Amino acid sequence: MRVTVAPTVTNGLMAESQLMADKIATIPRSKLGRQIGELDSAGIGRMNSAIRLFLGLDAGNESEAV
């Protein structure tokens, strides 16, 4: 389950990117590289919906799927 994000001036991406809702992992801050972009509130909402759907927490509300 992937959420596609197109590059815009406001998000700072240089190329189309995919957020991997099906690859949730914890990563220590010391292992993070530089920030490459930023999600707006609509993108965060799409990602949250994808995560809920992937985890089976949104079974009654599939119309909001990504």
C-alpha positions in Angstrom: 0.0 0.0 0.0 1.7 3.1 -1.2 0.7 6.8 -1.2 2.1 8.7 -4.2 3.3 12.3 -3.6 4.0 14.6 -6.6 6.8 17.1 -6.3 5.7 20.7 -5.6 7.3 24.0 -4.5 5.8 23.7 -1.1 6.8 20.0 -0.3 10.3 20.4 -1.5 10.5 17.1 -3.4 12.5 16.9 -6.6 10.8 13.8 -8.0 7.5 11.8 -7.5 7.8 9.8 -4.3 5.9 7.0 -2.6 5.2 6.7 1.1 5.2 3.1 2.2 2.2 2.5 4.5 2.9 -1.2 4.3 6.5 -0.8 5.5 6.1 0.8 9.0 9.3 0.7 11.0 10.9 2.5 13.9 14.3 4.1 13.2 16.6 5.8 15.7 17.0 9.5 15.1 20.8 8.9 14.8 20.2 6.8 11.7 18.1 9.4 9.9 19.6 11.4 7.0 18.7 14.9 5.8 15.1 15.8 5.3 14.1 15.6 1.7 10.5 16.9 1.8 7.5 17.8 3.9 3.9 16.6 3.8 1.0 19.1 3.9 -2.1 18.3 5.9 -3.9 16.6 2.9 -0.9 14.3 2.4 -0.8 13.4 6.1 -4.5 12.6 5.9 -3.9 10.4 2.9 -1.0 8.6 4.7 -3.1 8.2 7.9 -5.9 6.6 5.9 -3.5 4.3 4.1 -2.0 3.2 7.5 -5.4 2.6 9.0 -6.5 0.6 6.0 -3.3 -1.5 6.0 -3.6 -2.3 9.7 -7.3 -3.1 9.4 -8.4 -0.3 11.7 -10.6 1.4 9.1 -12.8 -1.6 8.0 -16.1 0.4 8.1 -14.7 3.4 6.2 -13.1 2.1 3.0 -14.5 4.9 0.9 -11.6 7.1 2.1 -9.0 4.7 0.8 -6.0 6.1 -1.1 
